[in-house]
Amino acid sequence: MSEKKNLKELEEKMLADKSLPLNEGTLVFGEGNPKADVLFIGEAPGFYEDREGRPFVGRAGKLLDKLLEETGSKREDCYITNVVKRRPPKNRDPLPEEIKAYKPYLEKQIEIISPKVIVPLGRYAMNHFLDDGKISQDQGKIFWWRNILLIPLYHPAAALRRASLIEDIKNGLTKLPKLISGYEDLLKKRLEKKKLPNEE
């Protein structure tokens, strides 16, 4: 069964799951290449995402698109989703119980897409993978999560408030082509218990 079909079935399952919190909002499941090497994961949909049913279509999304283009990547080659798939009221932070409720679906999404690299955008997305991580310390660094490379970056929304963060995000995105092309070698080294460059 194809990744595209599996993702569609997962989306339909989520739509039917009335136990999920924030059920009154639009389900923003995710979009992009179902066989993407790179998976971007944000926090939760905002106003424009809720309205259009698509992730990262507001100002933060437009900034992400621009930075991807500037660093030689294309949005359509990646897959983009969020930890929580519906908009919290008034754009508040997602609650721990909301993150927990959506977690099995995010895990399944990751399993289906099977990316080489995951880019968590912001602390809520990062903490799904790194419990004790701090975005200010860990952004731009490379980690392993299972057998997937992980490079947390600041959320583009934070960069809209603090322009100095744009360069940090951009620097992280420039690492993606090398991580993708070198993935097999890095995985081989991981299995041989060798460290990533920023761990040495």
Long-range contacts (C-beta under 8 A, 24 or more apart in sequence): 2-34, 3-34, 3-35, 3-112, 3-113, 3-114, 4-34, 6-34, 6-112, 7-34, 7-109, 7-112, 7-113, 10-105, 10-108, 10-109, 10-112, 13-105, 14-85, 14-105, 19-101, 20-85, 20-86, 20-101, 20-102, 21-86, 21-95, 21-97, 21-98, 21-101, 22-84, 22-86, 22-87, 22-88, 22-98, 23-86, 25-50, 25-86, 25-87, 26-50, 26-51, 26-53, 26-86, 26-87, 27-53, 27-85, 27-86, 28-53, 28-54, 28-55, 28-81, 28-82, 28-85, 28-86, 28-87, 29-81, 29-85, 30-55, 30-79, 30-80, 30-81, 30-82, 30-85, 30-109, 31-55, 31-79, 31-80, 31-81, 32-75, 32-76, 32-77, 32-78, 32-79, 32-80, 33-76, 33-77, 33-78, 33-79, 34-79, 34-112, 34-113, 35-113, 36-77, 36-78, 36-79, 36-113, 36-115, 37-77, 37-78, 37-115, 37-116, 37-117, 37-180, 37-183, 38-73, 38-77, 38-78, 38-79, 38-115, 38-116, 38-117, 38-118, 38-119, 38-176, 38-180, 39-78, 39-79, 39-80, 39-81, 39-110, 39-113, 39-115, 39-117, 39-118, 39-119, 40-64, 40-78, 40-79, 40-80, 40-81, 40-119, 40-121, 41-80, 41-81, 41-82, 41-83, 41-106, 41-118, 41-119, 41-120, 41-121, 41-125, 41-128, 42-80, 42-81, 42-82, 42-83, 42-121, 42-122, 42-125, 42-155, 43-82, 43-83, 43-84, 43-93, 43-94, 43-121, 43-122, 43-124, 43-125, 43-155, 44-82, 44-83, 44-84, 44-85, 44-86, 44-87, 44-88, 44-94, 44-124, 45-82, 45-84, 45-85, 45-86, 45-87, 46-87, 46-91, 46-157, 47-87, 47-91, 49-82, 49-87, 50-86, 50-87, 55-80, 55-81, 55-82, 56-80, 56-156, 59-157, 59-160, 60-155, 60-156, 60-157, 60-159, 60-160, 61-156, 63-156, 63-159, 63-160, 63-166, 64-121, 64-156, 67-156, 67-166, 67-169, 67-170, 67-173, 68-173, 70-170, 71-170, 71-173, 71-174, 71-176, 72-174, 72-177, 73-173, 73-176, 73-177, 79-113, 79-115, 81-106, 81-109, 82-125, 83-124, 83-125, 83-128, 93-124, 94-124, 99-124, 99-128, 103-128, 110-148, 115-148, 116-148, 116-149, 116-179, 116-180, 116-183, 117-148, 117-149, 117-150, 117-151, 117-176, 117-179, 117-180, 117-183, 118-145, 118-148, 118-149, 118-150, 118-151, 119-150, 119-151, 119-152, 119-153, 119-172, 119-173, 119-176, 120-150, 120-152, 120-153, 121-152, 121-153, 121-154, 121-155, 121-156, 122-154, 122-155, 122-157, 122-158, 125-152, 125-155, 126-152, 139-168, 139-172, 140-168, 140-171, 140-172, 140-175, 141-198, 142-175, 142-179, 142-196, 142-197, 142-198, 143-196, 144-190, 144-196, 147-187, 147-190, 149-179, 149-183, 149-186, 151-175, 151-176, 151-179
